[in-house]
């Protein structure tokens, strides 16, 4: 990945977190981080039949889904993760179809082990409430600089279905049905880079639980990288959990979406008879 310009804007800049820092030092700590996502488009066997020009045109049409910008606001206990909506580069419209199967606004509370996420599906608002995704991180000694921050590497294997619970595809449904009577669980290798200079256990999307803010995380064919950060800004950050929508768990939401998509398929098949 090309080197990205990393902007730093802080009132109180932290170089290293002292080893004897107390909770009192961090209870009022807050910040705002900007992330960009990069996803490689897998065209499979169908893509092999396309020319390089056709592949480039396809990537341009899919740019809004492959490259996104997110904002993470946080304090010592809570975080709020939200996508910055932007116009489609080709049509000039927002990506209304894609939003059904992409993460909505996400609130996490590490002290209360709570995640609350808004999801909209065909005009109906859902409030997905669940526990935080359990992650067993393996902390490594490898380091690298992200902007002005020294970061440490951590890895984990997480069930793929837990990371993609907002997504839908017929291939995903078929794979799940084939594994109904099997003990095998598909997992995804996650690589994260966190900084002790930012003493919070937050991160983008489902990721959290490290001894410093996650500034970069890669899973599958997607990478999220922090490109701008403001620590302890002058204007106090207010973080509130979303409240509107039908309350469901992650698994309940998956069942609702799957059943509805099957209903749409069956209705279309019926009209074609």
N, C-alpha and C positions, 0 to 999 in steps of 0.2 A: 504494500500500500504506500502511495506517495506520502511524503511528509506534509503534514497539515499545519497551517499557522495556528498557534495556540495563544489565545489572548487571555491575559490575567488582569482582573480588575478587583482589587480588594481594599478594604479598610484596614483589616488586620491580616497581614500575610504570615503564614506559618511555614517555617523552614523545616523543622523537625519537631515531632511531638515528644516532649520530655518523657522519660520512662516513668517518672513519679507523678505524672499528671493525674489529677483527681477528677471525679465526676463533676465537681464544682466548676472546673475549667471548661468543660464542654457542654454543660446543660443549656447554655444560651447560644451555643454555636449554631450557625445556619449558613446556607449558601444556595447558589443557583448554578447548575451545570448544563451546558448545551452539548448534545450528542448528535452525530450524524451516523446513519446506518448505510451500509453497503451490502447488497445481496447479489450474488452471482446467479444469473438466469440459466437454469438447466433446461435446455430444449429437448433433451433425450434423443431418441432415434429420429423423431420428426425433424429436429433441428439439423441433422446431418444432410437433409435434402435441400436446405436453404443455402443461397449464396451468401458471401460475406456482406454484401450490400443489404440483403434481406434481413440478415441477423442484426445489422446495425439499426435498420429501420424498426425492427421489433423492439430492440433495447430502448430506442428513443420513445416509442409508444408506451413502454412499461416503466419509464424512468420514475414516475411518481410512486410506483410500488417498490422499486428496487433501491431508491435513494430517498431517505426521509430524514427530517430534523426533529429532534425531541428536546424537551426541557424537563430537567429534574430539579425541583426545589426540595430542600431538606433542612431539618434540624436534628438534634441528637436522637430523637425518638421516631419522628415521622418523615415520610417523603411523599411527593406527588409527582407522577410521571405523565407527561402529556405530549402528544404529537403536535407539531406546528403545521397547521393545514396550509396547503399551497395549491395554486391552480395547476391543472394538467398542462404540460408543456405543449401538447398538440392541440387539444380541443379548447383550452382556456377555461375548463370547468373543473370542479372538484371531483375526486374519484369516489362517486357515490356507491358503486358496486363493491369496490375493494374494501370499503370501510366495514362491511358486514363481517369480514373474516380477518380483521386486523385488531390489535389491542386498542381498547378505549382508554379513557383517563383512569389512572391507577394510583390508589392510595395504599401505602404500607405503614404499619406501626410495628416496629421491631420489639418494643416492650410488651405489647399486648398480643403478639403473634397473629396479626390480622392483616388481611389484604382485601380491599374493596375496589372493584373495577366496574366501570360503566360499559355496557355493550348494547348496541342497537341492532335489532334484527327485523328487517322488513317493517319498519315503523313502530315497533314495540321496544320500549326501554327496559333493560334489565340491570339489576344491581347484583353483581356476582360477589358474594361474600364467602371467604374461606380462610383457612390458615395460610401462613406463608409457606412457600415451596421449601420442603426440607432439602438442604444441600450439605453434603459432607465434603468439605474442601480439603484438598491436599496442598499444604503450603510448601512452596519451593523456595530455593535460595537465589534463583535467577532474577536479575533486575534489569530494568531499562528506564530511560527517561521518556515521559510523555509531557511535552512542554517543559515547565520548570519543576515538575514533580518526579521524584524518584519512586518507581513502582516495582512491586514484587509480584511474581507470578504465582497463581493458584489454579488448580485444575479439579474437575469433578466430572463424574458420569451421572447424568440425570435422565430418567425415563423420558423418551422423546415425546410421548403423549402428554406429559405434564408441561412441556415447554410449548406445545402447539395446540393447547386446548381451545383457543379461539378460532383455529383454522378448520376448514372443511374441504374434503376432496373424496371422490368415490374410491380412489385408490386407498386412501387412509381407512375408509370404512371396510373395504374388502380385506385389507391386511389385518384389521382388528378382528374381523369375523374368523379368519383363518387361525388366529392365535387364541381363540376363546378357550380351548381345552389344552393349551400348552402353558408350560411354566416360563417360557422365554419372554423376556420383556426387552423391547428395543430401547437402547439408550443412546444418548448423544454426548460426545466429549465436549466439555465446556472449558475454555481457557480464559482466565480473567487476570487483569492487571490492576492492583489496588495500591493506594498510597497511604502510608501512615501519617503523612503530613495533613491529611483531612480526616480527623478522628471520628468518623461515623461508619455504621455498618450497612450503608445503603448502596444501591446500584440500580441500573435501568432494568425495566421489564421484571422478570421473575427473580433476578439475581440480587443477592444480599448476603449478609452473614460473615463478611471478612472484617479484619481489624482496621479497615480504612476504606474510603470511598472507591468503588470500582470505576476506573477511568477508561478501561477498554475491556470488551468481552467478545469472544468469538464462539459460535456454535453452529455446526453444520456449514452452510454456505453463506452465513451472515456474520457481519462484524459491526459492533457499535463502538464508536470512538468519541471521547470527550474532546471538544475543540475549543471550548471557552468556559471559564469558571469565574464566579465572583463569590468570595468568602466574606461573611459578616458584612453585607451591604448596609449602607446608611439607612435605607428604608427597610423596616422590619418585614420579614416574609411571614405571611399568614397561610397556614396549611390546614385545609378542612377536608374531611372525608365526604365524598359524594353521598347524596341521600335519596335521589329520585330513581325509581324503577322497581320492577318486580324482583324481590329478593330470592336468589337461587344460589346454589353452590356451583363450583366448576363442573362437576360431573352432571348435575341436573341441567345446566346450560347446554352441555354437549348433547344430551339426549333430546332436548327441545329442538335444537338446530338440525340434528340428524333426522328426526322424525318429520320435521317440516320440509326438509329437502327431499325426502323420500315421497312425501305427499305431492309436492310439485311435480316430481318425475312421473308419478303414477297418473296424475291428472293430465299431463301432456301426452302420455301414452294412450290414455283413454280417448282423447280428442282425435288421435291419429287413426283410430280404428274405423 
